[in-house]
Amino acid sequence: MSIQRPSNAVQAMIKEVTDVMVRHVGEGGITQVEVLAAFAILTGQALAMQDQRKMTPAQGMILIEQNIELGNFMMVETMLGKPQGRG
């Protein structure tokens, strides 16, 4: 498996989910640590839904690890584009 940027459709979904996350954190009801925990739960659920005839749990974990790295890289790119940093 190779790391590749998400398609436009996936990027649109990520933006929608991110907007919801930012709204909940911004309203003060959920902490950033709770957001991280929630996304870990969702990731575990998504992994459990995979067809193990097409992707083993080990392959799924590799995919998750690679995409966490990609997400970190993409966020750094975004933050570097904003003089004030995150926000």
C-alpha positions as a LaTeX table, in Angstrom:
\begin{tabular}{lrrr}
\hline
Residue & $x$ (\AA) & $y$ (\AA) & $z$ (\AA) \\
\hline
Met1 & 0.00 & 0.00 & 0.00 \\
Ser2 & 1.23 & 3.46 & $-0.79$ \\
Ile3 & 0.34 & 6.76 & 0.78 \\
Gln4 & $-1.57$ & 9.02 & $-1.56$ \\
Arg5 & $-3.56$ & 12.19 & $-1.14$ \\
Pro6 & $-7.28$ & 11.58 & $-0.71$ \\
Ser7 & $-9.64$ & 12.02 & $-3.65$ \\
Asn8 & $-11.76$ & 15.15 & $-3.89$ \\
Ala9 & $-14.77$ & 13.23 & $-2.55$ \\
Val10 & $-12.80$ & 12.01 & 0.47 \\
Gln11 & $-11.36$ & 15.50 & 1.04 \\
Ala12 & $-14.92$ & 16.90 & 1.03 \\
Met13 & $-16.00$ & 14.34 & 3.62 \\
Ile14 & $-12.93$ & 15.12 & 5.76 \\
Lys15 & $-13.77$ & 18.83 & 5.60 \\
Glu16 & $-17.34$ & 18.21 & 6.73 \\
Val17 & $-16.18$ & 16.06 & 9.65 \\
Thr18 & $-13.47$ & 18.58 & 10.55 \\
Asp19 & $-16.00$ & 21.42 & 10.54 \\
Val20 & $-18.20$ & 19.49 & 12.98 \\
Met21 & $-15.17$ & 18.73 & 15.17 \\
Val22 & $-14.09$ & 22.39 & 15.24 \\
Arg23 & $-17.62$ & 23.48 & 16.09 \\
His24 & $-17.83$ & 21.10 & 19.06 \\
Val25 & $-14.39$ & 22.06 & 20.36 \\
Gly26 & $-15.12$ & 25.76 & 19.78 \\
Glu27 & $-18.34$ & 25.61 & 21.77 \\
Gly28 & $-16.32$ & 24.30 & 24.70 \\
Gly29 & $-18.29$ & 21.10 & 25.12 \\
Ile30 & $-15.55$ & 18.75 & 23.97 \\
Thr31 & $-11.81$ & 18.94 & 24.57 \\
Gln32 & $-9.19$ & 18.24 & 21.93 \\
Val33 & $-8.20$ & 15.11 & 23.87 \\
Glu34 & $-11.81$ & 13.91 & 23.71 \\
Val35 & $-11.84$ & 14.58 & 19.96 \\
Leu36 & $-8.72$ & 12.45 & 19.55 \\
Ala37 & $-10.32$ & 9.65 & 21.58 \\
Ala38 & $-13.55$ & 9.89 & 19.56 \\
Phe39 & $-11.68$ & 9.62 & 16.27 \\
Ala40 & $-9.73$ & 6.64 & 17.60 \\
Ile41 & $-13.05$ & 4.95 & 18.41 \\
Leu42 & $-14.39$ & 5.75 & 14.93 \\
Thr43 & $-11.18$ & 4.43 & 13.37 \\
Gly44 & $-11.53$ & 1.18 & 15.32 \\
Gln45 & $-15.13$ & 0.85 & 14.17 \\
Ala46 & $-14.16$ & 1.51 & 10.55 \\
Leu47 & $-11.42$ & $-1.13$ & 10.82 \\
Ala48 & $-13.90$ & $-3.65$ & 12.23 \\
Met49 & $-16.22$ & $-3.09$ & 9.24 \\
Gln50 & $-13.58$ & $-4.10$ & 6.66 \\
Asp51 & $-14.02$ & $-7.29$ & 4.69 \\
Gln52 & $-11.19$ & $-9.47$ & 6.02 \\
Arg53 & $-11.12$ & $-11.34$ & 2.70 \\
Lys54 & $-9.88$ & $-8.09$ & 1.12 \\
Met55 & $-7.90$ & $-6.53$ & 3.98 \\
Thr56 & $-6.44$ & $-8.23$ & 7.01 \\
Pro57 & $-6.44$ & $-6.42$ & 10.37 \\
Ala58 & $-2.65$ & $-6.01$ & 10.01 \\
Gln59 & $-3.07$ & $-4.40$ & 6.58 \\
Gly60 & $-5.73$ & $-2.13$ & 8.04 \\
Met61 & $-3.39$ & $-1.02$ & 10.82 \\
Ile62 & $-0.68$ & $-0.22$ & 8.25 \\
Leu63 & $-3.19$ & 1.84 & 6.27 \\
Ile64 & $-4.25$ & 3.67 & 9.44 \\
Glu65 & $-0.64$ & 4.39 & 10.42 \\
Gln66 & 0.22 & 5.69 & 6.95 \\
Asn67 & $-2.81$ & 7.94 & 6.86 \\
Ile68 & $-2.15$ & 9.32 & 10.35 \\
Glu69 & 1.27 & 10.35 & 9.03 \\
Leu70 & $-0.36$ & 11.88 & 5.94 \\
Gly71 & $-2.89$ & 13.73 & 8.10 \\
Asn72 & $-0.11$ & 15.13 & 10.27 \\
Phe73 & 1.79 & 16.26 & 7.17 \\
Met74 & $-1.30$ & 17.88 & 5.65 \\
Met75 & $-2.06$ & 19.74 & 8.91 \\
Val76 & 1.51 & 21.03 & 9.15 \\
Glu77 & 1.17 & 22.29 & 5.55 \\
Thr78 & $-2.08$ & 24.02 & 6.52 \\
Met79 & $-0.61$ & 25.56 & 9.68 \\
Leu80 & 2.47 & 26.80 & 7.83 \\
Gly81 & 0.16 & 28.57 & 5.42 \\
Lys82 & $-1.38$ & 30.55 & 8.29 \\
Pro83 & 0.94 & 33.08 & 9.98 \\
Gln84 & $-0.95$ & 32.77 & 13.27 \\
Gly85 & $-0.60$ & 28.97 & 13.32 \\
Arg86 & $-3.62$ & 26.84 & 14.15 \\
Gly87 & $-6.93$ & 28.53 & 13.95 \\
\hline
\end{tabular}
